[in-house]
Amino acid sequence: MSWIDIGHIDDVPLRGARLVKTRLGCIAIFRTAEAELFAASNACPHKGGPLSEGIVHGQSVTCPLHNWVFDLNTGEARGADEGRITTYPVRLEGGRILLDARAITERSAA
């Protein structure tokens, strides 16, 4: 994998998110209360709600527009809702957040 340094862990608040702009559009970097990191598309598949403005709880995010809940591990909608957000490999190294550049490139070509 080819990793891109996108910032420091402290740039993302606990239970919050920050955006990374790519050719695919915006990718949200989520940080849980336990300081776990997840990366996923920022747009809710339902109505395009900005997931980075949603509520991060456990390993999930709730869309701020219509309360759809997505699992940040799989991208799958939870409960009665159906849909999926794209997730991306992300890791933490020495306090720096690294995003898998190849995953972004491969998905943009599809």
Buried (B, 14 or more C-beta within 10 A) or exposed (E): EEBEEBBEBEEBEEBBBBBBEBEBEBBBBBBBEEEBBBBBBBBBBBEEBBBBBBBBEEBBBBBBBEEBBBBBEEBBBEEEBEEBBBBBBBEBEEEBBBBBBEBBEEBEEE
